[in-house]
Amino acid sequence: MLLELSIFNFALIDSLNIEFNKGLNILTGETGAGKSIIIDALGLVLGQRASRDNIRQGQDRMIVEALFCTSTKNKDHINMILKENGIDIEEDSSIIMSREVLSSGKNTCRVNGRMVTLSIMKQLSELLIDIHGQHEHQSLLHWEMHIGLLDSYGGSQIEKLLNITKEQFNKYKSSQRSLNELIRDEMEIEREKDLLKFQLEEINQGKLQNTQEENELENRRQILIHSEKLFQNSKEAYELLYVGNEVQASIYDQLSKTLNCLNNISSIDPTMKNIYEQINSAILLIEDAGFVLRDYNESVEFNSMEIDQIEKRLNNINLLKRKYGESIEDILNYKENIKTKLFKIENKNEEIEKLKIEIENNWQLYLKAANELSKIRLVIARKLEKKIIKELQDLGMKKIKFKVDIQNSEEYSSINGIDRVEFLISTNLGQDLRPLAKIASGGEIARIMLALKTILADADNIDSLIFDEIDTGISGRTAQVVAEKMEYISKSYQTICITHLPQIASMADAHYLIEKEVKNNHTYTNIKFLNSKGRTEELARMLGGATLTDLTISHAKEMLDMAEEIKKNY
């Protein structure tokens, strides 16, 4: 949901901040006041084309910021995009999207303070908000999107078969990729085979067995390099501890004398018996340690030949590490992969036949699922056609013809099945059905989308919808029906609508007035949130023009009361 929009130095806007609400948000104002400028500014942070010509005269930059709050229905998908691009995910699920355009032409996009590409901004915006109106048709004009709208209407009935179709298609493509790898150019295969054999032989010559060998060699190398130091220190330790020298008796001898003294004391005073036992235990430990030090000292040797052998072995291991992995374990894993690849190459023909059978089986399973999906789509399409026609007739398009054209062919095979789905329309008698992009006007496209959104309200994952003057060419009863449709979809979406019709404006949950004023020979566009009195006066202006009368005020109040009654029924 769009919570807040801030605009700086965009066209006639100096500085503007709008806080939007849930439900139906209505923007009204006189022609030329700048209502569509606000939508154009929002389009900047949704990834639409930026023009430095929109920078307010006399300024060197324009900035637009939008604060969104994601809902549970699209939160996981949005968070995945944020995580993939290193963008912080806020605890309150808020997203701040901003765009700055300089007079030099440079523009900067940010999401939650992190610089991003325009494509990432567009990717996120498609999950947050959808704009429909005279100039922004978006997804409805692209036939590639129609299959998704049809499947959304089908709900769980379509979803189950679609998932099976996607799974079988992915299996088919996976086995096809494996086959393509095997039937590459023969010379390339032979070159790869020779390379793999060379690598395998080189690793085998290394005779790597123990993954800890490198550490063990390094430890042994350190011992040999420092053998003289080890010999001198172990000798000195042995003498100090057990043998002694001409100047000083050993610790063992001194403790033995101490033990004799304690024996004499404890024979008279039994309380010292415990100390006697402790010293006696220490003497035994020191004796054992002395023997160990003696044996260690005798075993220390300097062996230059062994050092050379170790150095040579470590160099060989490092050479293999530079080529095949960061550790011996990595090298051995790489070796197993080589053996597997070689086996496949050397048994290529047999493997190719197995893969061909696998591909054909997967393709048949895919076709079976895709054909089942097509049958259900045809049934769903006929239901959707009837609903769309009824909705569009209610919206004033009395002569409408609408068809969900489904072409079924294996050439359209994809994860979505083997169907090409396109919405066709005829808006006038005697006119053939043609694609939406080639026949429908901006106002008609907006009303078609309004009809679709009314029908698909429970299935769509977008939180917010914007309708920019979808009331073009309608009035009277049709205008009232459009207003009620807007109120209906605003229960499922945050809906923002620019309108000239009092019928639609009367349904607002939040009403904003866009005004243009002149100060110091400069023109500014401002926005004002209307209270109850303000709403009544604005509706009266929309009903009767610039001059407010008791009659238009009374009529406006009556419309607001009627709107409240209608809302209670939704």
N, C-alpha and C positions, 0 to 999 in steps of 0.2 A: 504494500500500500504506500502511496506517495503521501508523506507526512508534511513535508515542507519544501518550498521552492524559493531560492534566492537568486535574484537577477541584478547584475550591475553593468551599466553602460551598454545595454543592448537596445539598438534602435532608439525609440523615444523614451525608454526606461532609464532613469538615472540610477535609482536604487529601489528595489522592490522585494518584499518578503511576504510569502503567502503560506499560511498554515491550512492544509486541507483536512477534511473530516472523512469519516466513514460515510457510506451511503451515497446519496446524490448531491454532488457539488455543482452548482450552477453559476456560470459567469455571464453577465449581461452588460450592456452598455450601448451607447449610440454608435452608429456606423462610423468607423474611422477612429474610435477611441483607443484601439490597440488590443482588442481581445485576442485576435489571432497571433499578435506579437508574442504573447505569453506562451502560447503553444509552440510557436517557432523556437522560442528560447529554450523550452523544455526539450525540444528535439535535439538541441546541441548535446545535452548530457545523455541522450539516448543513442548517440552515435551517428546522427544525421549530418549532412554536409554543412560545413562551416564556411561562412563568407565574411571576410574582414569588412565588407561594405556595411555589415550590420552593427559595427562598432559605433556607439553614439558619437556624433560630431564633436570634435575637439578632444576626444579621449584617445589613449593609445592602446587600450585593451578592453575586452569584455569578458565577464566571468559569470557562469551559471552553475549553481550548486543545487542538488536535489537530495533530500533525505528520504530513504525508503525503509520500510519495515517488512521483512519477508514473512510470509505465512507458512503454515505447516505443509501446505500442499505442494509448494515448490522449494522448500527450504533445503532439502538434501541436494537437489540438483545445483542450486545456487552455491551452496557451501563447497561442493565438489569443484566448481569453477574457481572459486576464491582460493581454495587450498592449492589447486594445480598451479596457480599463478602467484603463490607466495603472498597473498593478500590476507591481512588479519581478519578473523571472524569475530565479530563483536558478540558479547554475551546476550545483549538484548535483541539480537538478530537484525540490527540496523545496518544499512549500507548508505554511505555518502558518496555520491558520484558528482564529480566536478569537471568543468572544462574551461580553459582559459585560452582566448584567441587574441593574439597581438596584431597590431596594425601592420607588422612586418609579414604577416601570414602564418607565423609559427603558432601552433596550438598544442596545448598540453592536456592530457586526460588523466584523471586520478580516480581511484576507487579506494575508499577508506584511507586516504592519504598517500597511497602508493601509485606511482606512475604506471600507466598501462597503455597498451596499444588501443587504437580505435576499434579494432575487431573484437577485443575482449569486452570493451564497453558495450558494443552492439549485442554481443552474445548474452551479457547479463540483462540488458534492457529488454530483450525479447521475452525474458521470463518474468519481468516485473510489470510492464505496462504496454498497452497497445493503443495506437492513435488511429482514429478513423475520421475522415472528413473530406472536404473538397480537394485537398492537396495530398493527403497521406492515406493511401489505400492499403499499403503494406501487404500482409500475407494473403489477403483475399484475391488479389490480382495474379498471384502465382499459382498455376495449376498444381505444382508439386505439393502445395500445402493442403489441397482439397482432400486428399486421401486421409490425412490426419484428422480433419474435421468430421469426415464421414465415420471414421473408426471411433472417434470420441462419442459420437451420437450412438453408435452400436454398443458402447459400454462393455460390460463383462462378457457379453455374448461374442463380441469381436475379439476382446483382449486375449482370451484363452487360446483361440485359434491363431491369432497373430503371434503370440509367444512361441507356439509350436513351429510355425512357419519360419520365424527368425532363427530358432535353434537349428532346424534342418538346413536352412540356407547357409549358416555359418559352418556347419559340418561339411557341407558340399564344397564350399570355397576353401576350407582348410585342406581337404584331401586333394583338391585341384592344385593348390599351391605346392603341395608335396610332390605331385606328379611333375609339375613344371620344373621343379628343381632337378628332377632326375633326367629329364629329356632335354637338357640344355645342349649346346653345341658339343659334339664329341671331342674336339680338340681341347675345349675348356675343361671337360670332365677328365681327360687324360692328364692335363696339366695339374689339375687339383689332386688327382690320384697320386702322381709322382711327388707332389709337395707333401701330401699326407704321409706317404711312405718314408720320405726323407725325415720328416719331423718325428715319426714313430721310432725310426731307427736311432735318431739322435738321442731321444729320451731313453730308449732301451740301453744305449751305450752308457748312459749315466748311472745305470743300475741303482735307481732310487727305490728303496724298500721302506725304510723307517722314516716317518715324517718328522721325527725328532733328531735325525742324524746331524743336521746342521748345528743345532744347539750343542749336541754332544761333542762335535768336532771343535767348535769354538771354545768350549770349556777345556778340552784336552790341550788345545793350542795355547791357551792362557797359562796352563800349568807348566808346559814345556818351556815357554818363553821366560817364565819367572822361576825356573828350577833352582837357580843359585840362591835366590832370595828365600825360597821355600826351604832349601837345605839348611841355610844359616839360621833361620828363625826356628825351625823345628829342633835343631841341635841345641840352640841356646835355651829353648823352652824345656827340653829334656834335662839339661844340666841343672837349671834352676829348680826344676820340680823334683828331680829324683837322684841325680848323681852328685851335684855340688862341684866345687872347685877348691883350689888352695886358699882362696880368700874367704869364701863363704860356704857354709854348709847348705845342703839342699833343703827345700821346704819339707820333704819327706823326713829327713833326719831331724830337723828342728821339731816337727810335730811328734816324732817318736819320743824325743826327750820330754816334750810337754806331756805326753801320755803317761810316762813314768811318774812325773810329778803329780798328775791327777790321780794316779793309782794309789800313791802314798796318801794323798789327801782323803780320797773316798774310803780308804780302809779305816780312817778315823772318823770322818764325817760323811755318812751315807748320802747326805743331800747333794753331794757333788758327783754322785754316781752317774747321773743323767748327762752331765757335761763330759764325763769320761767316755761314755758311749758315743756321743756325737763326734768327739775328736777321733775316736777309734774308727768310726765309719768313714770319716774324711780321709784318714790314712789309707784305708783300703781303696777308696776311689782314686786317690792320688797315685797309688801304686799301679792301678789299672791304666790310668791316663799316661803314666810314664812309659809303660810297655808299648802303648799305642804310638806315642811320639817316637819311641826308638825305632819301631818297625817302619813308621812313615818316613823317618829320616833316612833309613837304609834303602828305602824304595825310590827316593827322589833321584832322578838322573837327567842329564841333559843329552837329548838325542836329536841332533841336527837333521838326521835323515828322516825321522818321523815328522819333524816340523815341516820339512819340505813336502812330504807326502800329504800332510793335512792341508797345507796351503794350496797344493795342486787340486786336491779334492774340493775344497771350498770354492776355488776359481771355477771349476767345472759346474758346480751347483749354481753359482751366481750367473754363469753364462746361460744355463737353462732357465733360470728365473727371469732373466732379461727378455727371453723369447716367449716363454710359455706360462708364466704366472708369478705371483709375488711370494709364493711359498712352495715347499715340496708337495704339500697337499694339493695346491692348485695345479701343479705340473702333472701329478698323477691323475687328477680329474680330467685335465685336458687330454691326457693320453687315452683315457677311456672314450672320450668324445671322438678322437681320431679313429679309434678302432671301430666305433659304431658307423662313422661316415664311410670308412673304407669298406666295411661289410656291405653297406647299402650300394656303394658304387660297383663293387665286384659281383654283387648279386642283383645288379640293376634290372635286368630283364624280368626276373622273377618278381621283383618288387613293383615294377611298372604294371605288370599284369594284375597283381593284387590291388594296386591303387585304382586301376581302371574299373575293376569290379566294385570297389568301394565307392568310387565317384558315381557310378551308375546307380547303385543302391541308394546313396544319399540323395541323388537327383530325383529319383522316383518317389522317395519319401517326402522330399520337398514339394514336388508337384502335387502329390496327394493332399498335403496340408494346404497348399496355396489354392487348389481348386475348391476345397471345402470352404476356405476363407472367401473366395470369390462368390460362391453361392449365397453365403450369409450377407455379403456386402450388397448383392443385388436386392435382397429382401429389405435390408436396412435402407438402401438408397430410395426405394419406392416410398417408404414411410417418411423419410426426410423430405422428399419432394413435396408431398402433400402438406406437411407441416410448414415448410418454407413458403409455399404458395399462399396458404391461409394467412400466415403472419404478414406477408408482403401486401396482400389484399387489404388487411386491416390497416396497414401503413400507407394506404392511398394508391398502391400500384395495382389498379383493378384489372388491367389487361395483361397481367404478368403470366408468362410461361417459364417454368423452371425445370431443369432436368439435371440429374446426376449421371453424367455419361461415363460408363465403365467399359473400357476396352481391355479384353482379356487376351494376353499373348505371352508366350515364353520369352519374347524379346524384351519384355518389361521386367524380367525377373530381378528381384532385389529382396532385401530382408522384409519388405512389406508385401511380398507376394508377386503375382504376375499380372496385376491390374494397373491400368493408367486411369486415374479418376480426375474428371474435370467438371466443374459446374458450368452449365450452359444456361443462357437466359434470353428471353425475348420480352421487351417492355411495351411493345406496341402491336396491335393487330396487323397481321400480314407480314410480320417480320420473322425471319427464320431464327431458330435458336443458334446463338453464337457464344464464344467465350466471354466471360465477364469483362476482361480487359479491353475487348474490342467494341463493346456495345453500351455498357452502363456508364452513366455520368457519375460525377463525384457524389452528388446527393443520393443517387440510386444505390451506389456502392455502400454508402454509409448506412442506408436503410436495410440493405441486404445483410450487412454485418450485424446490425441491430437485431434483425430477425434471427440470424444464426446464434447470436449471443443469448437471445431469449430462450432458444431451444436447447442450447448447449451449456446453460448456466451452471449446471451441476458437474459437468465433465471437464471444463476448461481449467487450466492451472495458472492462468495469469490473474494477478490480484486487481489490477486497475485498468480501466478503459477510459479513453478520452474520445468524445465525439465533438468535432469541430463543425458547427452549423449544419447538422444533418437535416434541419427543418426547411432547407431550400425547396421551394415549390409546393409546400403543403400548407393547409389552413383548415379551419373549421373542425369537423369531426375527426378527420385524419390526424390533425395536430393533437387532439385530445388522446387518441389511441397511442400515438408516439409517446406522449407524456407518460401514459400508464405503463407502456413497455419499458421506458427508462426507469421508472420507479421499481418495476419488477426486477430488472437485472441488477439494480443497485443493492438488492438484498444479497446477491452473490458476489458482486464486484464493487470495489470503490469506483464510482462513475463520476467523471468530470465532463461537463457539457457546456459548450458555448452555444447560446441560442438567442433568437429574436422573438420566439413565441412565448407569450405569457402563460399558455397552457403548460408548457414544459417547465418554465421558471417557477410556477406555483407549486410544483412537486418537490422543490429543493429541500434537502436536509441542511444545507449550508449554501447561502446565496452571497455572491461577491459582485460588486459593481465596479466596472472598469471605466475610468474617467480620464479625459485629456484636459490639461490646463496649461495656460501660458503664463510664465513668470520671467520677467526681465528679458523679454524677447526670445525666450526659449520654451519649447513645447515639451511637456512631460506627460507620461502615462502613469496613473496611480490606480491602486486597487483598495476597495473598502469592504469590510465584512458588514453585511446588513443585519440589523436587528429587526424585530417584528415591524416597527413603524417604517423603517427603511425599505423593507421588502414590499410593504403595501404601497408605498409611494413609487417604487420602481415598477411594480406591476401596473399601477395606474398610468405611468408614463408610457409603458409598452402598449397599453390598451388605447390610450387617447392622445399620445403625442406629448409635446413639451409642456403644455398647459394642463395642470391638474385641476379637476373639477370634483364636486361632491359626488357626481354620478360615477366618474371613473374610480374614485376612491372606494365607493360603495361596491362597485363591480369587482375591484381588486380584492377587497375583504371577502366577498362571496366566493371568489375563486380559491382563495387560500383555505377557507372553511371546507369547501368541496374537496380540495386536495387532501386535507387531513382525514376526511371521511374515507376517501379512496385508499389512503395509506393503511388505514386500520384493517382493510380487507385483505392485504398482502401479508 
